[in-house]
Amino acid sequence: MYDLNAIAEEHLIAAHRDEHGRSANLIVREQPLRQSVIALTAGTSLDEHNTPPAASLQVLRGAIRVTAQSGDVELTTGALYLLPPERHGITAVTDAAFLLTAVND
């Protein structure tokens, strides 16, 4: 069992210590499922990248903006978002932590 609140808090603290303003940890790796907690300080971005075959984001703390060709969406604490099958980027609007769930082929 995982305490996502505690993991989010731990990674937000680590992100503030990191020169790039981020911290992440793969917490579940059971092929084809992968789940990672990612924390970003306000204003920190993850550059545009490809989406796995199936993926979702669940915001654990704060607010993030997902940018994609199909349009941008802002997500806040508690939001669950299915990532579209296209390249996307992520920016922390506030200090934020989210759970990335991905299913790979």
All heavy atoms as an XYZ file, in Angstrom:
790
protein
N       0.851     -1.183      0.000
C       0.000      0.000      0.000
C       0.894      1.243      0.000
O       1.962      1.252      0.606
C      -0.897      0.012      1.228
C      -1.847      1.169      1.215
S      -3.077      1.135      2.520
C      -2.112      1.656      3.905
N       0.444      2.269     -0.692
C       1.194      3.520     -0.801
C       0.382      4.662     -0.223
O      -0.819      4.756     -0.467
C       1.510      3.827     -2.263
C       2.358      2.766     -2.913
C       1.773      1.714     -3.609
C       3.734      2.808     -2.806
C       2.555      0.732     -4.197
C       4.525      1.835     -3.388
C       3.924      0.794     -4.079
O       4.695     -0.176     -4.656
N       1.037      5.544      0.523
C       0.414      6.753      1.046
C       0.774      7.884      0.087
O       1.855      8.478      0.186
C       0.919      7.034      2.460
C       0.285      8.263      3.084
O      -0.277      9.111      2.344
O       0.367      8.392      4.319
N      -0.109      8.161     -0.883
C       0.202      9.150     -1.914
C       0.373     10.551     -1.349
O       1.158     11.337     -1.878
C      -0.868      9.131     -3.001
C      -0.900      7.865     -3.856
C      -2.067      7.920     -4.837
C       0.410      7.658     -4.590
N      -0.342     10.887     -0.269
C      -0.157     12.204      0.352
C       1.252     12.353      0.899
O       1.899     13.384      0.708
C      -1.185     12.446      1.455
C      -2.551     12.764      0.902
O      -2.678     13.466     -0.093
N      -3.580     12.246      1.541
N       1.743     11.327      1.572
C       3.092     11.373      2.134
C       4.143     11.395      1.027
O       5.140     12.133      1.111
C       3.323     10.180      3.068
N       3.934     10.604     -0.007
C       4.888     10.568     -1.121
C       4.905     11.920     -1.834
O       5.975     12.441     -2.182
C       4.551      9.419     -2.097
C       4.733      8.072     -1.399
C       5.418      9.501     -3.347
C       4.180      6.883     -2.170
N       3.736     12.518     -2.050
C       3.668     13.840     -2.684
C       4.428     14.873     -1.855
O       5.213     15.659     -2.401
C       2.211     14.265     -2.865
N       4.214     14.870     -0.562
C       4.897     15.831      0.325
C       6.407     15.635      0.273
O       7.171     16.604      0.168
C       4.382     15.676      1.762
C       4.997     16.653      2.744
C       4.658     18.106      2.436
O       3.614     18.380      1.812
O       5.457     18.980      2.832
N       6.852     14.387      0.327
C       8.284     14.069      0.263
C       8.901     14.606     -1.038
O       9.984     15.204     -1.025
C       8.451     12.552      0.345
C       9.842     12.042      0.113
C       9.869     10.520      0.048
O       9.013      9.861      0.673
O      10.758      9.995     -0.642
N       8.213     14.420     -2.142
C       8.765     14.861     -3.418
C       8.658     16.365     -3.629
O       9.507     16.947     -4.315
C       8.171     14.055     -4.569
C       8.767     12.687     -4.615
N      10.023     12.445     -5.102
C       8.312     11.505     -4.160
C      10.303     11.163     -4.976
N       9.275     10.576     -4.387
N       7.679     17.007     -3.051
C       7.629     18.471     -3.119
C       8.809     19.079     -2.358
O       9.433     20.037     -2.828
C       6.302     18.998     -2.573
C       5.131     18.892     -3.543
C       3.817     19.159     -2.835
C       5.320     19.843     -4.719
N       9.126     18.514     -1.213
C      10.290     18.981     -0.453
C      11.563     18.762     -1.276
O      12.411     19.653     -1.391
C      10.373     18.263      0.911
C       9.225     18.731      1.813
C      11.726     18.502      1.582
C       9.016     17.886      3.066
N      11.687     17.586     -1.880
C      12.860     17.276     -2.703
C      12.942     18.193     -3.922
O      14.030     18.624     -4.317
C      12.831     15.815     -3.127
N      11.799     18.515     -4.529
C      11.789     19.406     -5.697
C      12.312     20.786     -5.331
O      13.017     21.423     -6.115
C      10.377     19.495     -6.281
N      11.999     21.261     -4.133
C      12.498     22.569     -3.679
C      14.003     22.542     -3.452
O      14.659     23.577     -3.569
C      11.763     23.026     -2.422
C      10.484     23.712     -2.742
N      10.411     25.037     -3.133
C       9.212     23.253     -2.776
C       9.161     25.358     -3.373
N       8.405     24.296     -3.159
N      14.551     21.386     -3.177
C      15.999     21.253     -2.976
C      16.741     21.058     -4.302
O      17.943     21.263     -4.368
C      16.299     20.072     -2.061
C      15.841     20.286     -0.653
C      16.244     19.107      0.214
N      15.718     19.277      1.543
C      15.216     18.311      2.288
N      15.183     17.079      1.831
N      14.757     18.559      3.482
N      16.017     20.641     -5.334
C      16.625     20.315     -6.619
C      16.831     21.583     -7.445
O      15.936     22.422     -7.529
C      15.716     19.341     -7.378
C      16.300     18.928     -8.709
O      17.233     18.107     -8.713
O      15.828     19.447     -9.750
N      17.987     21.718     -8.085
C      18.280     22.919     -8.866
C      17.342     23.086    -10.065
O      17.172     24.191    -10.581
C      19.738     22.920     -9.327
C      20.080     21.828    -10.320
C      21.540     21.869    -10.742
O      21.936     22.844    -11.407
O      22.264     20.919    -10.395
N      16.720     22.005    -10.519
C      15.792     22.077    -11.641
C      14.332     22.131    -11.201
O      13.431     22.168    -12.037
C      16.001     20.892    -12.587
C      17.396     20.821    -13.118
N      17.898     21.735    -14.016
C      18.410     19.979    -12.846
C      19.153     21.443    -14.288
N      19.489     20.386    -13.594
N      14.083     22.090     -9.877
C      12.723     22.234     -9.352
C      11.825     21.043     -9.568
O      10.618     21.191     -9.695
N      12.429     19.836     -9.601
C      11.597     18.645     -9.795
C      12.122     17.451     -9.025
O      13.286     17.368     -8.679
C      11.440     18.305    -11.266
C      12.705     18.214    -12.027
C      12.442     17.907    -13.478
N      12.932     18.980    -14.327
C      13.015     18.926    -15.617
N      12.614     17.860    -16.261
N      13.482     19.920    -16.309
N      11.210     16.523     -8.782
C      11.549     15.262     -8.126
C      10.534     14.225     -8.587
O       9.355     14.537     -8.754
C      11.492     15.404     -6.601
O      11.777     14.165     -5.972
N      11.002     13.002     -8.818
C      10.098     11.952     -9.289
C      10.559     10.602     -8.783
O      11.742     10.401     -8.487
C      10.050     11.944    -10.816
N       9.590      9.683     -8.697
C       9.904      8.335     -8.264
C       8.904      7.360     -8.877
O       7.701      7.588     -8.810
C       9.854      8.236     -6.736
C      10.347      6.915     -6.230
O      11.282      6.339     -6.754
N       9.711      6.422     -5.186
N       9.430      6.307     -9.476
C       8.594      5.227     -9.997
C       8.175      4.379     -8.800
O       9.024      3.819     -8.107
C       9.390      4.394    -11.002
C       8.687      3.198    -11.619
C       7.508      3.638    -12.471
C       9.683      2.406    -12.466
N       6.868      4.322     -8.524
C       6.426      3.581     -7.339
C       5.819      2.225     -7.674
O       5.834      1.330     -6.840
C       5.463      4.408     -6.451
C       4.224      4.844     -7.212
C       6.181      5.600     -5.852
C       3.173      5.501     -6.350
N       5.279      2.073     -8.880
C       4.720      0.786     -9.302
C       5.272      0.455    -10.682
O       5.198      1.285    -11.596
C       3.173      0.812     -9.367
C       2.625     -0.483     -9.947
C       2.576      1.063     -7.988
N       5.819     -0.748    -10.799
C       6.306     -1.211    -12.101
C       5.917     -2.672    -12.248
O       6.641     -3.578    -11.840
C       7.812     -1.050    -12.208
C       8.319     -1.424    -13.568
C       9.793     -1.225    -13.694
N      10.188     -1.444    -15.065
C      11.327     -1.086    -15.561
N      12.203     -0.475    -14.810
N      11.607     -1.337    -16.813
N       4.737     -2.868    -12.769
C       4.208     -4.198    -13.042
C       3.797     -4.186    -14.502
O       2.738     -3.674    -14.834
C       2.997     -4.507    -12.140
C       3.315     -4.619    -10.679
C       4.119     -5.855    -10.335
O       3.989     -6.887    -11.023
O       4.898     -5.771     -9.367
N       4.658     -4.672    -15.372
C       4.409     -4.590    -16.811
C       3.003     -5.050    -17.151
O       2.568     -6.058    -16.626
C       5.438     -5.406    -17.593
C       6.814     -4.802    -17.572
C       6.876     -3.409    -18.197
O       6.022     -2.994    -18.971
N       7.885     -2.652    -17.827
N       2.292     -4.301    -17.932
C       2.676     -3.092    -18.664
C       2.397     -1.792    -17.894
O       2.552     -0.715    -18.439
C       1.794     -3.158    -19.912
C       0.517     -3.747    -19.403
C       0.959     -4.758    -18.351
N       2.023     -1.881    -16.607
C       1.639     -0.713    -15.807
C       2.846     -0.078    -15.129
O       3.683     -0.782    -14.550
C       0.622     -1.136    -14.733
C       0.155     -0.058    -13.767
C      -0.691      0.965    -14.507
C      -0.632     -0.680    -12.631
N       2.891      1.249    -15.210
C       3.907      2.023    -14.485
C       3.214      3.215    -13.836
O       2.408      3.886    -14.477
C       4.998      2.512    -15.429
C       5.811      1.414    -16.039
C       6.726      1.931    -17.136
N       7.608      2.968    -16.683
C       8.917      2.815    -16.476
N       9.480      1.656    -16.693
N       9.655      3.817    -16.068
N       3.524      3.467    -12.567
C       2.978      4.636    -11.882
C       4.127      5.380    -11.215
O       4.935      4.779    -10.498
C       1.944      4.237    -10.838
C       0.660      3.716    -11.471
C      -0.420      3.470    -10.450
O      -0.242      2.652     -9.558
N      -1.534      4.164    -10.604
N       4.169      6.679    -11.455
C       5.216      7.534    -10.902
C       4.591      8.740    -10.236
O       3.599      9.282    -10.732
C       6.152      8.026    -12.007
O       6.764      6.955    -12.668
N       5.190      9.174     -9.136
C       4.827     10.441     -8.528
C       5.868     11.454     -8.981
O       7.070     11.205     -8.888
C       4.780     10.353     -6.990
C       4.605     11.740     -6.378
C       3.641      9.447     -6.547
N       5.380     12.578     -9.508
C       6.246     13.640    -10.004
C       5.861     14.925     -9.290
O       4.672     15.252     -9.198
C       6.090     13.804    -11.531
C       6.435     12.487    -12.227
C       6.947     14.964    -12.039
C       6.065     12.438    -13.691
N       6.860     15.643     -8.785
C       6.626     16.929     -8.123
C       7.410     18.007     -8.860
O       8.554     17.782     -9.271
C       7.048     16.872     -6.662
N       6.773     19.165     -9.036
C       7.384     20.305     -9.700
C       7.134     21.557     -8.882
O       6.027     21.749     -8.367
C       6.778     20.507    -11.099
C       6.807     19.332    -12.072
C       5.964     19.657    -13.301
C       8.232     19.011    -12.459
N       8.136     22.417     -8.789
C       7.912     23.704     -8.142
C       7.208     24.634     -9.126
O       7.254     24.432    -10.342
C       9.245     24.341     -7.679
O      10.112     24.457     -8.797
C       9.903     23.509     -6.584
N       6.544     25.642     -8.605
C       5.782     26.579     -9.440
C       6.655     27.117    -10.568
O       7.792     27.541    -10.340
C       5.253     27.722     -8.586
N       6.134     27.073    -11.796
C       6.844     27.582    -12.956
C       7.745     26.567    -13.644
O       8.207     26.807    -14.750
N       7.992     25.432    -13.007
C       8.840     24.399    -13.598
C       8.055     23.624    -14.644
O       6.868     23.354    -14.470
C       9.356     23.437    -12.513
O      10.112     24.179    -11.561
C      10.237     22.352    -13.100
N       8.729     23.271    -15.740
C       8.067     22.560    -16.836
C       8.769     21.258    -17.171
O       9.975     21.115    -16.962
C       8.057     23.425    -18.103
O       7.281     24.569    -17.922
N       7.984     20.347    -17.705
C       8.513     19.161    -18.365
C       8.317     19.430    -19.855
O       7.192     19.665    -20.299
C       7.754     17.900    -17.939
C       7.825     17.538    -16.463
C       6.975     16.290    -16.184
C       9.263     17.299    -16.033
N       9.396     19.423    -20.609
C       9.325     19.720    -22.034
C       8.384     18.764    -22.748
O       8.095     17.664    -22.270
C      10.712     19.641    -22.661
C      11.642     20.749    -22.172
O      11.129     21.804    -21.737
O      12.867     20.552    -22.220
N       7.966     19.181    -23.923
C       7.069     18.375    -24.741
C       7.659     16.981    -24.964
O       8.849     16.832    -25.233
C       6.841     19.070    -26.078
C       5.804     18.416    -26.935
C       5.572     19.182    -28.217
O       4.808     20.164    -28.178
O       6.144     18.778    -29.249
N       6.813     15.973    -24.819
C       7.241     14.586    -24.989
C       6.055     13.750    -25.461
O       4.917     14.198    -25.435
C       7.833     14.029    -23.687
C       6.930     14.176    -22.504
N       6.801     15.364    -21.792
C       6.079     13.313    -21.919
C       5.924     15.206    -20.816
N       5.462     13.971    -20.868
N       6.346     12.532    -25.906
C       5.302     11.639    -26.417
C       4.496     11.036    -25.276
O       5.016     10.814    -24.185
C       5.910     10.509    -27.243
C       6.503     11.014    -28.538
O       5.970     11.926    -29.151
N       7.608     10.434    -28.956
N       3.244     10.762    -25.547
C       2.366     10.089    -24.596
C       2.479      8.580    -24.807
O       2.503      8.123    -25.942
C       0.904     10.518    -24.827
O       0.814     11.930    -24.678
C      -0.045      9.849    -23.847
N       2.558      7.796    -23.720
C       2.516      6.339    -23.874
C       1.187      5.915    -24.504
O       0.258      6.722    -24.602
C       2.621      5.820    -22.432
C       3.130      6.956    -21.631
C       2.679      8.201    -22.334
N       1.048      4.654    -24.902
C      -0.205      4.192    -25.522
C      -1.458      4.522    -24.694
O      -2.501      4.828    -25.252
C      -0.008      2.687    -25.655
C       1.481      2.535    -25.772
C       2.055      3.607    -24.888
N      -1.363      4.476    -23.379
C      -2.470      4.871    -22.494
C      -1.847      5.502    -21.250
O      -0.915      4.949    -20.672
C      -3.317      3.670    -22.110
N      -2.373      6.672    -20.864
C      -1.795      7.358    -19.700
C      -2.799      8.326    -19.092
O      -3.649      8.883    -19.788
C      -0.535      8.115    -20.097
N      -2.671      8.511    -17.777
C      -3.498      9.491    -17.079
C      -2.657     10.221    -16.042
O      -1.607      9.724    -15.611
C      -4.701      8.825    -16.396
O      -4.270      7.999    -15.333
N      -3.141     11.401    -15.664
C      -2.534     12.191    -14.594
C      -3.586     12.395    -13.520
O      -4.736     12.720    -13.829
C      -2.120     13.575    -15.102
C      -1.105     13.657    -16.224
C      -0.943     15.104    -16.663
C       0.208     13.081    -15.763
N      -3.186     12.219    -12.261
C      -4.057     12.544    -11.139
C      -3.301     13.544    -10.286
O      -2.216     13.240     -9.778
C      -4.390     11.312    -10.308
C      -5.274     11.638     -9.125
C      -5.598     10.423     -8.277
O      -5.164      9.319     -8.560
N      -6.362     10.657     -7.231
N      -3.841     14.742    -10.139
C      -3.168     15.788     -9.383
C      -3.364     15.535     -7.891
O      -4.493     15.462     -7.404
C      -3.678     17.192     -9.778
C      -2.932     18.267     -8.994
C      -3.524     17.410    -11.281
N      -2.250     15.391     -7.196
C      -2.273     15.126     -5.753
C      -2.209     16.419     -4.949
O      -2.801     16.506     -3.873
C      -1.099     14.218     -5.375
C      -1.028     12.884     -6.121
C       0.280     12.165     -5.808
C      -2.226     12.016     -5.780
N      -1.477     17.399     -5.462
C      -1.339     18.707     -4.804
C      -1.159     19.783     -5.856
O      -0.514     19.563     -6.878
C      -0.086     18.755     -3.915
C       0.001     17.756     -2.810
C      -0.539     18.355     -1.510
N      -0.496     17.369     -0.460
C       0.487     17.210      0.404
N       1.547     17.974      0.342
N       0.422     16.280      1.332
N      -1.705     20.953     -5.619
C      -1.439     22.107     -6.462
C      -2.180     22.110     -7.782
O      -3.258     21.538     -7.914
N      -1.565     22.782     -8.766
C      -2.172     22.937    -10.086
C      -1.102     22.804    -11.160
O       0.012     23.303    -11.006
C      -2.850     24.298    -10.201
N      -1.471     22.133    -12.260
C      -0.584     21.977    -13.407
C      -1.338     22.351    -14.685
O      -2.562     22.327    -14.718
C      -0.025     20.541    -13.540
C      -1.161     19.511    -13.730
C       0.844     20.187    -12.344
C      -0.681     18.096    -14.022
N      -0.577     22.694    -15.725
C      -1.156     22.963    -17.041
C      -0.548     21.949    -18.002
O       0.673     21.819    -18.082
C      -0.846     24.366    -17.515
C      -1.433     24.680    -18.888
C      -1.212     26.120    -19.326
N      -1.833     27.042    -18.381
C      -1.156     27.828    -17.521
N       0.152     27.807    -17.492
N      -1.799     28.632    -16.707
N      -1.407     21.234    -18.707
C      -0.976     20.311    -19.747
C      -1.149     21.051    -21.063
O      -2.240     21.554    -21.359
C      -1.809     19.010    -19.744
C      -1.352     18.083    -20.853
C      -1.715     18.317    -18.389
N      -0.072     21.147    -21.849
C      -0.129     21.820    -23.141
C      -0.008     20.775    -24.239
O       0.838     19.887    -24.174
C       0.995     22.864    -23.276
O       2.255     22.222    -23.071
C       0.834     23.979    -22.268
N      -0.875     20.886    -25.223
C      -0.876     19.948    -26.348
C      -1.471     20.650    -27.559
O      -2.139     21.685    -27.423
C      -1.693     18.703    -26.011
N      -1.256     20.080    -28.715
C      -1.768     20.673    -29.948
C      -3.294     20.785    -29.924
O      -3.871     21.743    -30.433
C      -1.326     19.861    -31.147
C      -1.668     20.510    -32.465
C      -1.081     19.763    -33.643
O      -0.703     18.611    -33.527
N      -1.019     20.430    -34.780
N      -3.953     19.837    -29.281
C      -5.419     19.859    -29.234
C      -5.963     20.899    -28.261
O      -7.169     21.136    -28.213
C      -5.956     18.473    -28.857
O      -5.496     18.105    -27.568
N      -5.076     21.527    -27.482
C      -5.501     22.554    -26.536
C      -4.880     22.347    -25.169
O      -4.436     21.255    -24.836
N      -4.840     23.405    -24.404
C      -4.280     23.362    -23.054
C      -5.392     23.113    -22.041
O      -6.535     23.513    -22.257
C      -3.595     24.679    -22.710
C      -2.420     24.993    -23.623
O      -2.066     24.125    -24.455
O      -1.869     26.095    -23.508
N      -5.013     22.462    -20.939
C      -5.970     22.235    -19.864
C      -5.255     22.444    -18.536
O      -4.105     22.054    -18.384
C      -6.622     20.827    -19.958
C      -5.598     19.731    -19.808
C      -7.730     20.671    -18.949
N      -5.925     23.135    -17.613
C      -5.371     23.329    -16.272
C      -6.071     22.371    -15.320
O      -7.301     22.272    -15.326
C      -5.541     24.772    -15.819
C      -4.763     25.060    -14.547
C      -4.647     26.539    -14.256
O      -4.266     27.306    -15.165
O      -4.946     26.921    -13.110
N      -5.280     21.665    -14.529
C      -5.794     20.664    -13.596
C      -5.397     21.055    -12.175
O      -4.287     21.505    -11.941
C      -5.200     19.288    -13.921
C      -5.338     18.822    -15.375
C      -4.482     17.584    -15.618
C      -6.791     18.550    -15.686
N      -6.313     20.854    -11.230
C      -6.042     21.172     -9.833
C      -6.206     19.921     -8.975
O      -6.660     18.874     -9.447
C      -6.980     22.291     -9.337
O      -8.327     21.869     -9.503
C      -6.754     23.588    -10.104
N      -5.869     20.055     -7.712
C      -5.901     18.946     -6.765
C      -7.178     18.124     -6.917
O      -8.281     18.666     -6.933
C      -5.798     19.469     -5.321
O      -4.575     20.201     -5.191
C      -5.803     18.327     -4.316
N      -6.984     16.820     -7.052
C      -8.102     15.899     -7.172
C      -8.499     15.565     -8.592
O      -9.231     14.604     -8.818
N      -8.030     16.354     -9.566
C      -8.404     16.109    -10.962
C      -7.721     14.857    -11.495
O      -6.559     14.588    -11.207
C      -8.033     17.306    -11.821
N      -8.467     14.108    -12.290
C      -7.951     12.935    -13.000
C      -8.141     13.221    -14.476
O      -9.253     13.552    -14.917
C      -8.707     11.677    -12.585
C      -8.304     10.391    -13.301
C      -6.856     10.024    -12.990
C      -9.237      9.261    -12.887
N      -7.065     13.119    -15.263
C      -7.092     13.519    -16.665
C      -6.482     12.428    -17.535
O      -5.355     11.978    -17.281
C      -6.308     14.820    -16.821
C      -6.223     15.348    -18.227
C      -7.341     15.852    -18.875
C      -5.008     15.367    -18.901
C      -7.262     16.359    -20.163
C      -4.916     15.871    -20.186
C      -6.045     16.367    -20.807
O      -5.959     16.864    -22.077
N      -7.210     12.009    -18.545
C      -6.707     11.049    -19.513
C      -5.906     11.820    -20.561
O      -6.451     12.709    -21.228
C      -7.867     10.304    -20.177
C      -7.499      9.256    -21.201
C      -6.682      8.127    -20.568
C      -8.764      8.686    -21.829
N      -4.618     11.510    -20.672
C      -3.773     12.218    -21.632
C      -4.149     11.837    -23.061
O      -4.302     10.656    -23.363
C      -2.298     11.887    -21.392
C      -1.671     12.545    -20.176
C      -0.332     11.907    -19.847
C      -1.491     14.034    -20.415
N      -4.281     12.821    -23.938
C      -4.587     12.510    -25.333
C      -3.374     11.861    -25.996
O      -2.239     12.070    -25.559
C      -4.905     13.882    -25.944
C      -4.242     14.875    -25.069
C      -4.191     14.268    -23.697
N      -3.605     11.094    -27.048
C      -2.498     10.393    -27.713
C      -1.704     11.328    -28.633
O      -1.723     11.189    -29.847
C      -3.212      9.287    -28.491
C      -4.553      9.869    -28.791
C      -4.896     10.732    -27.601
N      -1.053     12.319    -28.028
C      -0.253     13.287    -28.781
C       0.853     13.833    -27.891
O       0.808     13.667    -26.667
C      -1.142     14.423    -29.292
C      -1.797     15.220    -28.180
C      -2.788     16.255    -28.691
O      -2.938     16.420    -29.914
O      -3.415     16.906    -27.850
N       1.811     14.480    -28.502
C       2.881     15.092    -27.710
C       2.275     16.137    -26.778
O       1.303     16.803    -27.134
C       3.930     15.702    -28.627
C       4.709     14.636    -29.398
C       5.778     15.214    -30.276
N       6.799     15.959    -29.568
C       7.825     15.435    -28.901
N       7.978     14.125    -28.838
N       8.706     16.205    -28.292
N       2.880     16.263    -25.605
C       2.370     17.218    -24.626
C       3.513     17.673    -23.724
O       4.556     17.030    -23.643
C       1.245     16.594    -23.780
C       1.740     15.486    -22.908
N       1.955     14.203    -23.396
C       2.100     15.470    -21.609
C       2.418     13.455    -22.411
N       2.507     14.198    -21.319
N       3.289     18.774    -23.044
C       4.200     19.281    -22.028
C       3.408     19.552    -20.769
O       2.173     19.618    -20.797
N       4.116     19.711    -19.660
C       3.454     19.971    -18.376
C       4.192     21.098    -17.674
O       5.426     21.089    -17.608
C       3.446     18.713    -17.488
C       2.667     17.592    -18.171
C       2.860     19.026    -16.099
C       2.766     16.255    -17.482
N       3.432     22.066    -17.144
C       3.995     23.162    -16.367
C       3.259     23.252    -15.042
O       2.029     23.171    -15.004
C       3.851     24.507    -17.127
O       4.552     24.402    -18.372
C       4.427     25.656    -16.312
N       4.013     23.422    -13.963
C       3.407     23.608    -12.644
C       2.947     25.060    -12.523
O       3.759     25.984    -12.609
C       4.404     23.275    -11.544
N       1.655     25.266    -12.344
C       1.096     26.593    -12.127
C       1.423     27.040    -10.706
O       1.760     28.199    -10.465
C      -0.432     26.586    -12.375
C      -1.047     27.946    -12.072
C      -0.736     26.154    -13.805
N       1.307     26.108     -9.768
C       1.726     26.291     -8.373
C       2.645     25.113     -8.056
O       2.802     24.216     -8.888
C       0.519     26.245     -7.411
O      -0.044     24.920     -7.447
C      -0.547     27.274     -7.777
N       3.240     25.085     -6.881
C       3.944     23.868     -6.480
C       2.943     22.729     -6.640
O       1.785     22.859     -6.217
C       4.400     23.941     -5.023
C       5.565     24.896     -4.811
O       6.121     25.411     -5.810
O       5.936     25.119     -3.651
N       3.365     21.646     -7.268
C       2.402     20.595     -7.586
C       3.048     19.220     -7.553
O       4.250     19.071     -7.793
C       1.798     20.840     -8.961
N       2.221     18.224     -7.259
C       2.628     16.817     -7.340
C       1.483     16.064     -8.003
O       0.314     16.351     -7.765
C       2.909     16.249     -5.954
N       1.848     15.118     -8.865
C       0.821     14.339     -9.547
C       1.274     12.907     -9.731
O       2.468     12.594     -9.692
C       0.432     14.980    -10.887
C       1.565     15.177    -11.859
C       1.845     14.219    -12.811
C       2.333     16.329    -11.821
C       2.882     14.397    -13.725
C       3.367     16.523    -12.728
C       3.638     15.541    -13.678
N       0.290     12.036     -9.896
C       0.524     10.627    -10.148
C       0.342     10.391    -11.645
O      -0.723     10.667    -12.189
C      -0.470      9.767     -9.359
C      -0.387      8.250     -9.574
C       0.917      7.709     -8.986
C      -1.589      7.564     -8.944
N       1.392      9.930    -12.293
C       1.343      9.565    -13.707
C       1.156      8.051    -13.783
O       1.959      7.293    -13.239
C       2.642      9.953    -14.416
C       2.823      9.379    -15.824
C       1.774      9.925    -16.773
C       4.231      9.673    -16.317
N       0.084      7.623    -14.416
C      -0.170      6.212    -14.647
C      -0.036      5.973    -16.143
O      -0.677      6.663    -16.938
C      -1.579      5.802    -14.173
O      -1.682      6.074    -12.773
C      -1.836      4.332    -14.428
N       0.820      5.017    -16.523
C       1.053      4.737    -17.938
C       0.995      3.243    -18.177
O       1.468      2.435    -17.362
C       2.409      5.266    -18.366
N       0.402      2.891    -19.297
C       0.376      1.498    -19.749
C       1.146      1.478    -21.062
O       0.794      2.181    -22.004
C      -1.068      0.991    -19.942
C      -1.060     -0.430    -20.492
C      -1.824      1.050    -18.625
N       2.218      0.702    -21.081
C       3.053      0.597    -22.267
C       2.846     -0.753    -22.937
O       2.511     -1.725    -22.277
C       4.525      0.765    -21.885
C       4.808      2.136    -21.335
O       4.597      3.133    -22.008
N       5.287      2.205    -20.110
N       3.070     -0.783    -24.239
C       2.951     -2.039    -24.972
C       3.988     -3.038    -24.503
O       5.018     -2.761    -24.067
C       3.128     -1.790    -26.475
C       1.958     -1.002    -27.050
O       0.966     -0.819    -26.351
O       2.083     -0.570    -28.203
